[in-house]
């Protein structure tokens, strides 16, 4: 429980700092990100439990990566991250999950995610800001990638990439879990 509270305090600090850098009031950030002012006030006080979709909308609105909102100071030249030390940011009802492993530094950061999708379970995503590109590499199993309503089968050993400023969905297919690595390539901008 102490780890969860520490993570919430880090998130609260990072959201408040990014909002201040962007020069946005709580009202304006809430309006742009489609998040209630009450939820933002609670978040900045390290209270509540924001879901993954809320974090993505806040990050997109603030022009930062999700990991900038949830991670502490990377401060190390080399970072090695084990999946079992990273809390899932999304969990599906059938056992699917997504873990943000890390984000690279630099003017055009890349988020690295590990996903497990159970057959028939899906994660729908709203369009991201212009310039965001997602890449999925399936390491085991199979999935269906839906972009703007068009379905694309991606199986173990295959990689797909697309402009993520369109509606997209990840869906597990086949008979067993699908394991994939997803990268989110962010456009150059403030970190």
C-alpha positions in Angstrom: 0.0 0.0 0.0 2.9 2.4 0.7 4.2 1.9 -2.8 0.8 2.8 -4.3 0.6 5.9 -2.2 4.2 6.9 -3.2 3.3 6.4 -6.9 0.1 8.5 -6.4 2.2 11.3 -4.8 4.7 11.2 -7.7 1.8 11.4 -10.2 0.2 14.3 -8.3 3.5 16.2 -8.3 4.2 15.5 -12.0 0.6 16.5 -13.2 0.7 19.7 -11.2 4.2 20.5 -12.6 3.3 19.8 -16.2 0.1 21.8 -15.8 2.0 24.8 -14.4 4.6 24.6 -17.2 1.8 24.6 -19.7 0.3 27.6 -18.0 -3.1 25.9 -17.6 -5.6 26.4 -14.8 -7.4 23.3 -13.4 -10.5 24.4 -15.2 -8.8 24.7 -18.6 -6.9 21.4 -18.3 -10.1 19.7 -17.3 -12.0 21.2 -20.2 -9.3 20.3 -22.8 -8.7 16.8 -21.4 -12.4 16.1 -20.7 -11.6 15.4 -17.0 -13.7 16.9 -14.2 -12.2 19.7 -12.1 -13.0 17.7 -9.0 -11.0 14.7 -10.3 -8.1 17.0 -11.1 -8.1 18.6 -7.7 -8.2 15.1 -6.1 -5.4 13.9 -8.4 -3.2 16.9 -7.5 -3.8 16.2 -3.8 -2.6 12.6 -4.3 -6.1 11.3 -3.8 -8.4 9.2 -6.0 -7.5 6.5 -8.5 -7.3 7.8 -12.1 -7.7 5.2 -14.8 -5.4 4.6 -17.8 -7.6 6.5 -20.3 -7.6 9.6 -18.0 -3.8 9.5 -17.8 -3.5 9.3 -21.6 -5.9 12.2 -22.1 -4.0 14.3 -19.5 -0.6 13.5 -21.1 -1.9 14.3 -24.6 -3.4 17.6 -23.4 -0.2 18.5 -21.6 2.0 17.5 -24.5 4.0 15.0 -22.4 4.4 11.2 -22.2 2.3 9.1 -19.8 5.6 8.0 -18.3 6.5 11.6 -17.5 3.4 11.7 -15.4 3.9 8.4 -13.6 7.7 7.9 -13.3 10.1 9.5 -10.8 13.3 11.1 -12.0 15.1 8.7 -14.3 18.5 10.2 -13.5 20.5 7.2 -14.5 22.5 6.7 -17.6 21.4 3.1 -18.0 18.0 1.9 -16.7 17.1 -1.8 -16.5 13.5 -2.4 -15.7 11.9 -5.8 -14.8 8.3 -6.3 -15.8 7.5 -7.7 -12.3 8.5 -4.4 -10.7 6.1 -2.3 -12.8 2.5 -1.9 -11.9 0.0 -2.5 -14.8 -1.6 0.8 -15.9 -4.5 -1.1 -17.4 -6.1 -4.5 -16.5 -8.9 -6.1 -18.4 -11.7 -8.2 -16.9 -10.2 -11.4 -18.5 -6.7 -10.9 -17.2 -5.2 -8.7 -20.0 -2.8 -6.0 -18.9 -0.5 -3.2 -20.1 2.7 -2.1 -18.3 4.6 1.0 -19.2 8.2 -0.2 -18.8 10.0 3.1 -19.5 10.3 6.1 -21.7 13.4 7.1 -23.5 14.8 10.6 -23.0 15.4 13.2 -25.6 13.3 15.6 -27.6 11.3 12.8 -29.3 10.8 10.3 -26.5 9.5 6.7 -27.0 7.4 4.8 -24.5 8.0 1.1 -24.3 5.0 -1.0 -23.2 4.5 -4.7 -22.5 1.0 -6.0 -23.1 -0.8 -9.3 -22.6 -4.2 -9.6 -24.4 -6.5 -12.5 -23.6 -8.6 -13.9 -26.5 -11.6 -11.7 -27.1 -10.5 -9.0 -24.7 -9.8 -5.5 -26.2 -8.5 -2.1 -25.3 -10.0 0.8 -27.3 -8.0 3.9 -27.5 -9.0 7.4 -28.4 -6.9 9.2 -31.1 -3.6 10.7 -29.7 -2.1 14.0 -30.6 -0.9 14.5 -34.2 2.6 13.0 -34.8 2.2 10.1 -32.4 3.1 6.8 -34.0 2.5 3.4 -32.4 4.3 0.2 -33.2 3.3 -3.3 -32.0 5.5 -6.4 -32.2 3.7 -9.6 -31.3 6.1 -12.0 -29.5 3.5 -14.8 -28.9 -0.1 -15.5 -29.9 -2.1 -13.3 -32.1 -4.1 -10.1 -32.0 -6.3 -7.9 -34.2 -5.3 -4.2 -34.6 -8.2 -2.0 -35.5 -7.4 1.4 -36.9 -10.3 3.6 -38.1 -12.5 0.6 -38.2 -10.2 -1.5 -40.4 -9.1 -4.8 -38.9 -5.5 -6.1 -39.3 -4.4 -9.5 -38.0 -0.9 -9.4 -36.4 0.6 -12.7 -35.3 3.8 -13.8 -33.5 6.8 -12.6 -35.4 5.0 -9.7 -37.0 5.2 -6.0 -36.3 2.7 -3.3 -37.3 3.0 0.5 -37.2 0.4 3.2 -37.6 -0.3 6.9 -37.0 -2.0 6.9 -33.6 -4.0 10.1 -34.2 -6.8 7.9 -35.3 -9.2 5.7 -33.2 -7.5 2.4 -32.6 -8.2 -0.8 -30.7 -6.0 -3.8 -29.6 -7.9 -7.1 -29.4 -6.6 -10.5 -28.4 -7.5 -13.3 -30.8 -6.7 -16.9 -31.2 -6.8 -19.5 -28.5 -4.2 -18.3 -26.0 -2.8 -15.0 -24.7 -1.2 -12.6 -27.0 2.1 -11.0 -25.8 3.4 -7.9 -27.5 5.8 -5.0 -27.1 4.2 -1.7 -28.0 6.2 1.5 -28.6 4.7 4.9 -28.6 6.8 7.4 -30.6 6.1 10.9 -29.4 6.6 14.0 -31.5 9.4 16.3 -30.5 8.3 18.8 -27.9 8.7 19.7 -24.2 9.6 16.8 -21.9 
